[in-house]
Amino acid sequence: MIVVQPVLEIYASDGFALWPVAEFETYGFLPLSGVLSPAEVGTAVMRIADYNDIDPEDDSPPRPTDPLGAFLHGLLTMDDLLSPGGLRVTDTATGITFLPGCCNGLEEWRDWLEVVDGDGRASFGHDPSPLAERLGSTVQLTVDAEQDDSPVIELPVAELRPLLAGAERDLADFLKLAADWAAQHLPNHVTPVTTALAQALDLPAPVVPSKP
């Protein structure tokens, strides 16, 4: 069976204390869906905010002085938001796993649609260098295109389309869950945080819940 999951690359929390988070090892992957625990959602929000935490440009608003505002500043002010990770494809029959490489992001997940309905080819980062190609009615997923003997997953194009639709639903379900989480843990920032997360995942922003 082929399983496709949107995954976020996670670092260890290293004493993060602005809201509750789960413990993960650095360079692990957190599958995003609508069934995460509140601490796992907190971990995902922390990771996306931290990944976009850069010093403001000259024409950007100054970074707030309070710890929460300072940490969220990049997430809430940057024009182009990033989410490290991508789609993970697992062939449960062979044990082969196709992982996003370095510098790939969930904001680019729609590149997969090029494989099934576009020019038929997309790459997803480097070290390793995963490559997806449409060859007739089959999609070939090469785990590392830089290796001649790289493991490969093959599946029909017709099978990949609904799997990608399922991954998109998982992302949308996570975003709804994150909106509910933000209403509880970041009530003064719930709308901008939810909107920023939607941008970082290349999804429409969901309806933001009212403050509790």
N, C-alpha and C positions, 0 to 999 in steps of 0.2 A: 504494500500500500504506500502511496505517496502522500506525504503530509507537508503542507505549506503554512508557515507561521510568520507573522511579522515579529521581529525580535529587536530589542534595544540593547546595545552594548553597554554593560554596567561596570562601574568601578566600585571598589570598596568605599563605604561611607566615610571612614576616617573621622569619626567623632562628630558627624553632622548632627545639629541639634535644633534646627529651626522648625522641624515637624518630624513625626515618627517615620522611620524608614526601616526596611528589612535589610538583613545582612546578606551581602553577595560578595563573591570573590571578584577581584579585578579581572577584566577582560571576559567575564561571563556574559551570557545573553539571557535577557528576560523576555519571554513571549508576552506580547500585549494582547489582551482580550477583555471581555466584560466580566471575567470571573476572578480578577485579582483581589487580594486582600487590601485593606486600606494602607497597610505599611508598604506593600508592593507598589501600589499606585504612587505613594509618597516617594518611593525610590525612583520611579520612572520620571516623575516631575522634577525631582532633585537633579537627576542626570541630564535631562534636557535643558534645564535652567543653567546648570553648571557648564555645559558644553557651549552655551551661548553667552557665557559671562565674560565679556571682553570690555576693555576700557572704552568709554564713549568717544565717538568722533567729535571734532571741534564744534560741529553744529548740533550735537545731540544734547538733550537735557543732562545736567550734571548728575553724577551718581548720588543717590540719597545717602545720608549718614547713618541711618538705622540699619542694623544687620539684615533684616528681612528685605527692606527696600533695596539695599545695595546688592543682595544676592539675586533678586528678581530683575534688576535693572536691564541687563542685556536681553533677557527674554521678552521684556515688555517694550523695548525701544528699538531693537534691531529690525532692519527691513527684511533680511533673508535669514530665516531661522533654520537650524539644522538639527537632526536627530540621528546620532550615530547608530548604525545597524542596517537593517534591510529585511529581506525575506529569507527565511531558512527553509530549505527543502530537504526532507528526509525520506529516503527509501527504506521502509521498515523491513523489507524482504532481504536487502543486501547489507543494511547498516550504513550505507553511504550517506553522508550529509553534505549538502551544498550550502556554504556559509557566506555571508557578505564579507568582503575584504575591507581593509583599512580605507578610510576616507569615503566609504559609501554611507548613505543615510536613508532613513525611512521617508524623508521628504522627496526621494527619488523613486519611490516604489512603483509609480506609474510607468517607469521605463520597461517594466515587465510587459506592459500592453503592446509595446513595440515588437516584442518577440512573437506574440500570437496574432497581432492584427496590423503591425507596421512593417518595418524593413526586415524583421526577422532576426535581429541580433542585438544583444545588449551585454555590457560588462558591468561588474558590480564591485569596483575597488581593486585593491592590489594587496599582495603579501598575505594570503594567496590572491590569485587573479581569477575569480570566478567568471565564467562566460556562458551565456545562454544563446543558443542558435536554433532557428527553425529550419529543419531539413525535410522538405516536403510536408507530410502530415505528422511528423515527429519533432519533438523538441529535445535537443541534446544539451544537458547541463554538465559542463566541465568544471570540476571542483577547482582546478588550478591550471589555467591555460598555459602557464610558463613551464609546466612539466609534461614531457612527452608521454609519460605513463600515468597521467592523472586519472583518478577514478571518475566515472561518468554515470550520470543518471539519465535515462531516456524515458519519455512518456509521450502519449499522443497529444497533439495540440488541443483536440477536443476535450481531453481530460484536464489540461492545465487551465483552461478558461474558467470553469467553475471553481477550481482551487484558488485562483486569484480573486474571484468574487468573494469567496469565503474569507480570504485574508483581509480584504477591504472591509468586510463586516466586522471582523475582529478588531480592526483599527477603530472603526466607528463606535463599536461597543465600548472599547477602552476609553475613547474620548468622552462618551456620555458618563462613564464611571468617574473619570477624572473631573468632570464638571461638578458632579455630586460631591466628590472629595474636596474640591476647592471651596465649595460652599461651606463645608464644615471646618476646613483647616486654614483657608485664606479668604475669609468672608469679605475683607476690604479690597481684595484683588480678584475676585472670582471671575468677573467678565473679561478683563484684559488677559488673565492667565489662561482661561479657556480658549479665547480667541487666538492667543499665541500658540498654544498647543495644537490647535487645529491647523494653523499655518505650518508648524513644524512637521506635521504628518500629512500635509497636502490634502486636507479634508475640509468640507464645509463646517463652519462652527455650529455646534448644537445649541439648542435653547438652553440658556443658563438658568439654573434653578434659583428660586428666591432665597434670600438669607434666612437661616433658621430663626 
